[in-house]
């Protein structure tokens, strides 16, 4: 039987969709699970794949996450950018490949239309119509805040993501406010998010 997904610390990843824009945001803290020591405050845990058309956020061991990211990029290349096929094939490999089953990580992947959570037991989860996904130690805090903001405000996707992550950073000791923000479906630019020192945002 495949191992259960690990309990993941030192990361929060949140995906928000609104008005045709997908926003993925991560904190920057890396924490040693052995000593509960902060090792880095400005790590980037959200990357682009598929020539910039796909967002990937990962939680778990750094080397394991990068290995999965490389495998996913290879799947996108193999299937000529077919997003859903690449995700499904990655999940199948993760379930059946003995080496991949040892990797301690989870991934959130999204293009302009669809999003998936890929878990360590090879399972896939597609979000409800609201389009929210979150992983990591602060994921439930960020998810709850984003859900409330989505229902009760007219904020855009990036603002919802940023404000929800601030809540997670206030409540979770493994999450900080050094955010990396990536969006799809908006004009590309890079800037610091207001009120969040060191945060970066890019759009396309």
C-alpha positions as CSV (number, residue, x, y, z in Angstrom):
1,X,0.0,0.0,0.0
2,X,1.4,3.4,-0.9
3,X,2.6,5.5,2.1
4,X,0.3,8.2,3.5
5,X,1.2,11.8,2.6
6,X,3.5,13.4,5.2
7,X,2.4,16.1,7.6
8,X,4.1,19.1,6.0
9,X,5.5,22.0,7.9
10,X,7.5,25.1,6.9
11,X,5.3,26.0,3.9
12,X,2.0,27.6,3.0
13,X,0.8,27.6,-0.7
14,X,-2.6,29.1,-1.7
15,X,-4.3,29.2,-5.0
16,X,-7.2,31.7,-5.7
17,X,-9.3,32.1,-8.8
18,X,-11.6,35.1,-9.6
19,X,-12.8,36.8,-12.8
20,X,-10.6,34.7,-15.0
21,X,-7.4,35.3,-13.0
22,X,-5.5,32.5,-11.2
23,X,-3.2,33.6,-8.4
24,X,-0.8,31.3,-6.6
25,X,1.0,32.6,-3.6
26,X,3.5,31.1,-1.1
27,X,5.3,32.3,2.0
28,X,9.1,32.3,2.1
29,X,10.0,30.5,5.3
30,X,12.0,27.3,5.4
31,X,12.1,25.6,8.8
32,X,14.2,22.7,10.0
33,X,11.9,19.9,11.1
34,X,14.6,18.5,13.4
35,X,15.3,21.7,15.3
36,X,12.3,23.9,14.6
37,X,14.8,26.6,13.4
38,X,14.2,29.0,10.6
39,X,16.8,28.3,7.9
40,X,15.6,30.8,5.3
41,X,13.0,33.6,5.1
42,X,12.8,34.3,1.4
43,X,12.5,31.0,-0.4
44,X,10.6,30.8,-3.6
45,X,8.1,27.9,-3.5
46,X,6.0,28.9,-6.6
47,X,7.4,28.4,-10.1
48,X,6.3,28.6,-13.7
49,X,6.3,25.7,-16.1
50,X,5.1,25.0,-19.7
51,X,6.8,28.2,-21.0
52,X,5.1,30.3,-18.4
53,X,1.6,29.0,-18.9
54,X,1.4,26.8,-15.8
55,X,1.9,27.6,-12.1
56,X,3.4,25.1,-9.7
57,X,3.5,25.4,-5.9
58,X,5.1,22.8,-3.7
59,X,5.3,21.8,-0.1
60,X,7.7,19.3,1.5
61,X,11.3,18.5,1.2
62,X,13.1,20.9,-1.1
63,X,15.0,18.4,-3.1
64,X,12.0,16.1,-3.4
65,X,9.8,19.1,-4.5
66,X,12.3,20.1,-7.2
67,X,12.6,16.5,-8.4
68,X,8.8,16.4,-8.8
69,X,8.8,19.8,-10.5
70,X,11.4,18.5,-13.0
71,X,9.3,15.4,-13.7
72,X,6.2,17.5,-14.2
73,X,8.0,19.7,-16.7
74,X,9.2,16.6,-18.6
75,X,5.5,15.4,-18.7
76,X,4.4,18.7,-20.1
77,X,7.1,18.5,-22.8
78,X,6.2,14.9,-23.5
79,X,2.5,15.6,-24.0
80,X,3.1,18.9,-25.9
81,X,1.7,21.1,-23.2
82,X,-1.4,19.1,-22.5
83,X,-1.9,20.2,-18.9
84,X,-4.4,17.6,-17.7
85,X,-2.7,14.7,-19.4
86,X,0.7,15.7,-17.8
87,X,-0.9,16.0,-14.4
88,X,-2.6,12.6,-14.6
89,X,0.5,10.9,-15.9
90,X,2.6,12.4,-13.1
91,X,0.1,11.2,-10.5
92,X,0.2,7.7,-12.1
93,X,4.0,7.6,-12.0
94,X,4.0,8.9,-8.4
95,X,1.7,6.0,-7.4
96,X,3.5,3.2,-9.2
97,X,7.2,4.3,-9.3
98,X,9.1,3.0,-6.3
99,X,11.6,5.9,-6.3
100,X,8.9,8.5,-6.7
101,X,6.8,7.0,-3.8
102,X,9.7,7.9,-1.5
103,X,9.4,11.7,-2.3
104,X,8.0,13.7,0.6
105,X,6.1,16.5,-1.1
106,X,2.8,17.8,-2.4
107,X,2.1,20.0,-5.4
108,X,-0.6,22.5,-6.5
109,X,-0.6,23.0,-10.3
110,X,-2.8,25.4,-12.3
111,X,-3.2,26.8,-15.8
112,X,-5.7,29.5,-16.8
113,X,-8.6,27.1,-16.7
114,X,-8.0,24.2,-14.3
115,X,-6.2,23.4,-11.0
116,X,-5.1,20.2,-9.3
117,X,-3.6,19.1,-6.0
118,X,-1.2,16.2,-6.6
119,X,-0.6,14.2,-3.4
120,X,2.1,11.7,-2.4
121,X,-0.1,8.7,-2.7
122,X,-0.8,9.5,-6.3
123,X,-4.2,11.0,-5.7
124,X,-5.5,14.0,-7.6
125,X,-7.9,16.6,-6.2
126,X,-9.6,19.2,-8.3
127,X,-11.2,22.1,-6.3
128,X,-14.8,23.0,-6.2
129,X,-16.3,25.8,-8.3
130,X,-14.8,28.5,-6.1
131,X,-11.3,27.4,-7.3
132,X,-9.5,27.5,-3.9
133,X,-6.6,25.2,-3.0
134,X,-4.1,25.3,-0.2
135,X,-1.4,23.0,1.2
136,X,1.2,23.2,3.9
137,X,1.1,23.8,7.6
138,X,-0.7,27.1,7.3
139,X,-2.9,25.9,4.4
140,X,-6.1,25.6,6.4
141,X,-5.8,29.1,7.9
142,X,-5.2,30.6,4.4
143,X,-8.0,28.6,2.9
144,X,-10.6,29.6,5.5
145,X,-9.6,33.3,5.2
146,X,-9.7,33.2,1.3
147,X,-13.1,31.5,1.3
148,X,-14.5,34.3,3.5
149,X,-13.0,37.0,1.4
150,X,-14.2,35.4,-1.8
151,X,-17.7,35.2,-0.5
152,X,-18.0,38.6,1.2
153,X,-15.8,41.0,-0.8
154,X,-15.2,42.1,-4.3
155,X,-11.4,41.8,-4.0
156,X,-9.5,40.5,-7.0
157,X,-7.7,37.2,-6.8
158,X,-4.3,38.6,-5.9
159,X,-5.7,40.8,-3.1
160,X,-7.6,37.8,-1.7
161,X,-4.5,35.7,-1.8
162,X,-2.3,38.3,-0.2
163,X,-4.8,39.1,2.6
164,X,-5.5,35.4,3.3
165,X,-1.8,34.6,3.5
166,X,-1.3,37.5,6.0
167,X,-3.8,35.6,8.3
168,X,-1.9,32.4,7.9
169,X,1.4,34.2,8.7
170,X,-0.1,35.6,11.9
171,X,-1.4,32.2,13.0
172,X,1.1,29.6,11.8
173,X,4.7,29.6,13.2
174,X,6.0,27.9,10.1
175,X,4.7,30.6,7.8
176,X,6.0,34.1,7.3
177,X,5.0,37.2,5.3
178,X,7.7,37.1,2.6
179,X,5.4,36.2,-0.2
180,X,6.0,35.1,-3.8
181,X,3.0,35.8,-6.0
182,X,2.4,34.5,-9.5
183,X,-0.7,35.1,-11.6
184,X,-2.2,33.9,-14.9
185,X,-4.7,35.9,-16.9
186,X,-3.5,39.4,-16.1
187,X,-1.0,41.7,-17.7
188,X,2.5,40.7,-16.7
189,X,4.5,42.9,-14.3
190,X,6.7,42.5,-11.3
191,X,6.3,44.6,-8.2
192,X,6.3,44.5,-4.4
193,X,2.9,43.8,-2.9
194,X,1.6,46.8,-0.8
195,X,2.2,46.3,2.9
196,X,4.4,43.2,2.4
197,X,8.1,43.9,2.5
198,X,10.0,41.7,0.1
199,X,7.0,40.2,-1.7
200,X,7.2,39.8,-5.4
201,X,4.4,39.5,-7.9
202,X,4.4,38.6,-11.6
203,X,1.5,38.4,-14.0
204,X,1.0,37.0,-17.5
